[in-house]
Each structure stands twice: as C-alpha cells, then as structure tokens.
Amino acid sequence: MDLTPTYHTTPYAAISPSLRTLSQANRTVLITGGGSGIGLAISSAFVAAGAARLIILGRRQSVLDAAEASLARPGTEILLEQVDVGSVAGVAALWARLAERKVDVDVMVLNAAITSAVPDLVGEGGPEAVAAMYEFNVMAQLRMVQAFLRQGAKEGKVSFGVSGRVEAGLTVAGGG
C-alpha cells in the first residue's frame, strides 16, 4: 500500500511561499546546511516568502557563495556563515558573532545532518561511528536549539528540524 501517492518537487498552491498567511516579512531566518539540496530549496522558499534576512550555514564556502548567487533578490539580506554545526567552538563563535552584530534569529531550520547508512556495529567504526552520528544528529542540534532560544527576543521563535532520510535497524555482520 502506497501511503504517499503524490510526490511534490515544488511548492503547490496550499503551501506556496507567496501566500500572505505564510509571509516571513520582517523575520530573520537561519538555515543549517542551507546551501545545497533540500536546504537550498528551503532557503529559496524563505526568500520567496519575503524573509528580511536569511542566514545560511554550511561547511564549504564555495557552496555558500553559489547559494547566495542563486538566491539574491531585492528585499532579502543574505548572510553566509561558514561553520560546522558539529563543532562546539564553531557554534559558540557563530552565536557570539550574531550577538555582536545585534542579529536576532526568529526562525531556525535545522537541516544539517549525517545521513550515511547505519554503521556495522561489529565492523570497522562500530560503536564509535554510531556515537559520532548521535553526537552530530542529536547533541549538535540540541546545542543549536539552546543557543537559538537563549538569544534575542523570547517570543514568537520557531524552530524546525528537517529529516530527509530515516533508517531503521542496525547492520550486523553475517546477520540478517
């Protein structure tokens, strides 16, 4: 039984970013991993919804620069931040820079994640690989949410987590 008979690759009328009810006017939006793939599509939708400022986080400057070039539109300021959200020091420095510039984030989209296959627990990497995925996909995201909630205005904040891939089960060598 197919529970998802229709797949959309672009916004449709009911969720169009141009709808007045979905307006992001006067909002500052921060998107982790917002320079490519799903993150770039999310960035584009927030620009189309009229966000005043879009902060795109990513590890590679070349990807961020390309995203900025494709998203540039009058009315939306685009800030690029090269940072690894898995780095405690990098995340602390990011939020310190934003505070120094007096930038308050209204909406945060957590799109950066490690989405590789679940590691083989008895093979190379084993528990350490699982721990690394947990550290990035859970703990790093919690640190971002904590910093987001601590900065700026406390009212009207919105945070989203994006998951493009869900894996069930663990791979066990020689097992099914």
GUTORVEX-198638 format. One record per residue (C-alpha): residue in three letters; residue number from 1; y, x, z. Coordinates in pm, whole numbers. Last residue first. Layout:
  paba  sekol      yy      xx      zz
   ALA    NUM       Y       X       Z
...
//
This chain:
  paba  sekol      yy      xx      zz
   GLY    176   -1056    2003     851
   GLY    175   -1140    2327    1024
   GLY    174   -1202    2677     895
   ALA    173    -859    2791    1008
   VAL    172    -678    2510    1188
   THR    171    -378    2356    1019
   LEU    170    -187    2126    1251
   GLY    169    -120    1758    1216
   ALA    168     161    1556    1067
   GLU    167     443    1691     857
   VAL    166     772    1515     806
   ARG    165    1014    1625     536
   GLY    164    1373    1538     456
   SER    163    1485    1495     813
   VAL    162    1854    1438     870
   GLY    161    2002    1407    1217
   PHE    160    2324    1213    1253
   SER    159    2607    1247    1504
   VAL    158    2898    1008    1556
   LYS    157    3194    1053    1789
   GLY    156    3415     750    1855
   GLU    155    3545     850    2198
   LYS    154    3512    1192    2363
   ALA    153    3802    1356    2183
   GLY    152    3780    1728    2136
   GLN    151    3482    1945    2211
   ARG    150    3198    1888    2458
   LEU    149    3005    1638    2246
   PHE    148    2993    1872    1947
   ALA    147    2891    2171    2162
   GLN    146    2601    1972    2310
   VAL    145    2498    1836    1971
   MET    144    2491    2187    1821
   ARG    143    2291    2319    2118
   LEU    142    2045    2032    2075
   GLN    141    2002    2121    1707
   ALA    140    1929    2484    1796
   MET    139    1671    2368    2052
   VAL    138    1484    2124    1832
   ASN    137    1442    2241    1473
   PHE    136    1533    2606    1535
   GLU    135    1346    2677    1859
   TYR    134    1060    2448    1760
   MET    133    1015    2628    1428
   ALA    132    1020    2964    1606
   ALA    131     769    2839    1866
   VAL    130     532    2721    1590
   ALA    129     558    3063    1424
   GLU    128     491    3235    1759
   PRO    127     190    3008    1818
   GLY    126      12    3139    1510
   GLY    125     201    3394    1301
   GLU    124    -103    3508    1106
   GLY    123    -397    3281    1162
   VAL    122    -521    3095    1469
   LEU    121    -244    2835    1483
   ASP    120    -205    2805    1106
   PRO    119     163    2728    1070
   VAL    118     296    2381     986
   ALA    117     428    2399     633
   SER    116     787    2508     589
   THR    115    1070    2272     673
   ILE    114    1293    2485     894
   ALA    113    1601    2275     946
   ALA    112    1968    2239     853
   ASN    111    2084    1878     805
   LEU    110    2251    1797    1133
   VAL    109    2538    1569    1032
   MET    108    2840    1574    1263
   VAL    107    3117    1316    1264
   ASP    106    3446    1331    1454
   VAL    105    3495    1708    1472
   ASP    104    3813    1823    1643
   VAL    103    3991    2118    1481
   LYS    102    4253    2278    1706
   ARG    101    4229    2608    1510
   GLU    100    4122    2787    1831
   ALA     99    3882    2502    1908
   LEU     98    3722    2535    1563
   ARG     97    3694    2912    1604
   ALA     96    3533    2867    1950
   TRP     95    3289    2612    1804
   LEU     94    3181    2861    1537
   ALA     93    3161    3153    1783
   ALA     92    2927    2956    2010
   VAL     91    2712    2864    1709
   GLY     90    2690    3225    1593
   ALA     89    2609    3352    1944
   VAL     88    2323    3102    1983
   SER     87    2197    3183    1633
   GLY     86    1977    2908    1491
   VAL     85    2285    2741    1343
   ASP     84    2315    3041    1111
   VAL     83    2683    3061    1024
   GLN     82    2901    3096     714
   GLU     81    3170    2837     775
   LEU     80    3344    2675     479
   LEU     79    3637    2440     528
   ILE     78    3710    2169     274
   GLU     77    4030    1967     301
   THR     76    3986    1624     147
   GLY     75    4281    1437      -5
   PRO     74    4269    1591    -353
   ARG     73    3914    1674    -457
   ALA     72    3705    1991    -435
   LEU     71    3334    1909    -409
   SER     70    3185    2119    -690
   ALA     69    3395    2429    -617
   GLU     68    3334    2399    -242
   ALA     67    2960    2374    -299
   ALA     66    2962    2688    -514
   ASP     65    3151    2878    -243
   LEU     64    2908    2760      26
   VAL     63    2608    2868    -181
   SER     62    2765    3211    -241
   GLN     61    2846    3244     131
   ARG     60    2484    3206     232
   ARG     59    2393    3091     585
   GLY     58    2548    2746     572
   LEU     57    2798    2520     742
   ILE     56    3027    2282     554
   ILE     55    3333    2148     731
   LEU     54    3479    1845     552
   ARG     53    3832    1730     635
   ALA     52    4015    1406     563
   ALA     51    3694    1223     478
   GLY     50    3762     981     192
   ALA     49    3425     812     143
   ALA     48    3381    1009    -181
   VAL     47    3420    1333      20
   PHE     46    3161    1202     267
   ALA     45    2923    1117     -18
   SER     44    2964    1463    -171
   SER     43    2880    1631     157
   ILE     42    2567    1416     190
   ALA     41    2462    1514    -164
   LEU     40    2530    1879     -76
   GLY     39    2316    1847     236
   ILE     38    2030    1687      41
   GLY     37    2015    1992    -183
   SER     36    2284    2255    -135
   GLY     35    2598    2344      58
   GLY     34    2579    2107     354
   GLY     33    2318    2300     552
   THR     32    2495    2185     866
   ILE     31    2753    1915     795
   LEU     30    3079    1878     990
   VAL     29    3302    1576     923
   THR     28    3667    1545    1024
   ARG     27    3789    1189    1003
   ASN     26    4125    1050     890
   ALA     25    3960     834     623
   GLN     24    3581     812     659
   SER     23    3558     473     491
   LEU     22    3223     298     516
   THR     21    3369     -51     565
   ARG     20    3609      10     275
   LEU     19    3315      67      42
   SER     18    3366     377    -175
   PRO     17    3077     557      -3
   SER     16    2846     305    -172
   ILE     15    2581     183      70
   ALA     14    2535    -176     -48
   ALA     13    2628     -89    -408
   TYR     12    2373     189    -459
   PRO     11    2410     554    -360
   THR     10    2224     796    -589
   THR      9    1863     914    -604
   HIS      8    1711     585    -500
   TYR      7    1338     528    -462
   THR      6    1201     176    -494
   PRO      5     854      56    -386
   THR      4     873     221     -43
   LEU      3     590      77     167
   ASP      2     335     147    -107
   MET      1       0       0       0
//
